[in-house]
Amino acid sequence: MICDNISVNQKGRLAFAGLDTVDLAKKYGTPLYLMDEDKIRENIRTYKTAMAEYFPQGSVPEFASKAFSCKQIYRIAKEEGINIDVVSCGEIYTASSVGFPMENSFFHGNNKSDSDIEFAMDNNVGHFVCDSLDELGAINSIAKQKGKIQKVLLRLTPGIDPHTHKKIATGSVDSKFGFAIETGDATDALKNVLDMTNISLLGFHCHIGSQIFDAHPFMQAAEIMLDFVAAAKKEFGFDCQLLNIGGGFGVRYLESDPVIDYKEMISRIGEFLNKHAEKKGISLPKILMEPGRSIVANAGMTLYTVGSIKEIKGYKNYVSVDGGMADNPRYTLYEAPYTVALANRMNDKKDFIATVAGRCCESGDILQENVAMPKPCRNEILAFCTTGAYNYSMASNYNRLPKPPVVMIKDGTDYLAVKGQTFDDIAGLDV
Ligand SMILES: *Cc1c(COP(=O)(O)O)cnc(C)c1O
């Protein structure tokens, strides 16, 4: 199986985190998002212990909460003692509302409005990660008005191509994110920010992309960033306390994807960082990493009910389900691959090849193509594995479809973490 929380039970049905998925679909209805809380905590601990072991003291993971944002995940992050990334006032509000210690949060984004900045400061967001001088100026003056000194990291682009999909690559010089090191913009920004009275610069950040399977691009980025840290010390006497090397570790969506050992990758990156810092004659700052996908993706699964089955003779077969691009837009966006299973009959021969279509009025509303499965019957359950990241958080109300509930599973017990929307949740806002 694609992940160790997925199995086939004695009834020949798909089990997730030990529970029968057909029973869960019956209990809660479909579409249904499932999240394995034990797997989320296991993933967090993998990062936490590896970073404690291989990076300088005080190095911690930040969960990039855009991957999956709801109250319960911030409670889990709080209990596990990790930091979080936030990218909007909505995420700040949600995290604050469950008492997440906001001094341990990092506010990202290439365009924070003045009201975003005020909201974040009023909610005691610990750190702002910035990549524009306009924004830094605004942060400085708003902090001055509020009598605050705001901690900031500068987001830099190291100019790395991590060989991932172009919509999820972020580290190249022409990216919308970051001050480019190569062009001298990063040095200019550093010079400017050091003169800002109400900003305390703690260090630098980079994030080169997502779904990266190899430690090498991280080392390349780390090398360029450490060179910049050394230059900042030499030219401006700046002591870098924090170096954030981003998120982006890949996850397995298909059996053919490599199995990744995150601990081993972190140890290799740590070894490289130590060596390179020594070579440059600097002490290594605290290292932050900000995984999103690799914390939650394999903790998730989505269940759908099969509806129409359409066989177009000589062309292809369609299996339509009761969800689609509204609950998972990732295939429509970038042909994201998923492992799909007919949950009712896991041991039957997979001799039917079909395109899984969503229910939205949009030809592009496809969830996956060329899926091998036993020929399904109407009302059977189709499961999409590894949907914990960028599914619920990217869901929309297209076609006025209510967002499905999120059910979490802990120690073999299921509980509702997010209620499904009602029609009144949607239409009730209309005036
Ligand atoms: C999206 C994002 C992440 C998380 O990336 P994953 O691929 O989900 O690990 C981390 N940092 C920044 C700045 C991001 O934008």
The ligand as an ORCA input file, in Angstrom:
! r2SCAN-3c Opt
* xyz 0 1
  C       3.812     26.363      0.473
  C       4.972     26.768      1.242
  C       5.595     25.855      2.093
  C       5.177     24.420      2.207
  O       5.496     23.699      1.090
  P       5.213     22.112      1.068
  O       5.567     21.701     -0.295
  O       3.765     21.939      1.347
  O       6.070     21.505      2.104
  C       6.631     26.313      2.852
  N       7.049     27.592      2.785
  C       6.463     28.496      1.978
  C       6.954     29.881      1.975
  C       5.416     28.120      1.177
  O       4.857     29.009      0.377
*
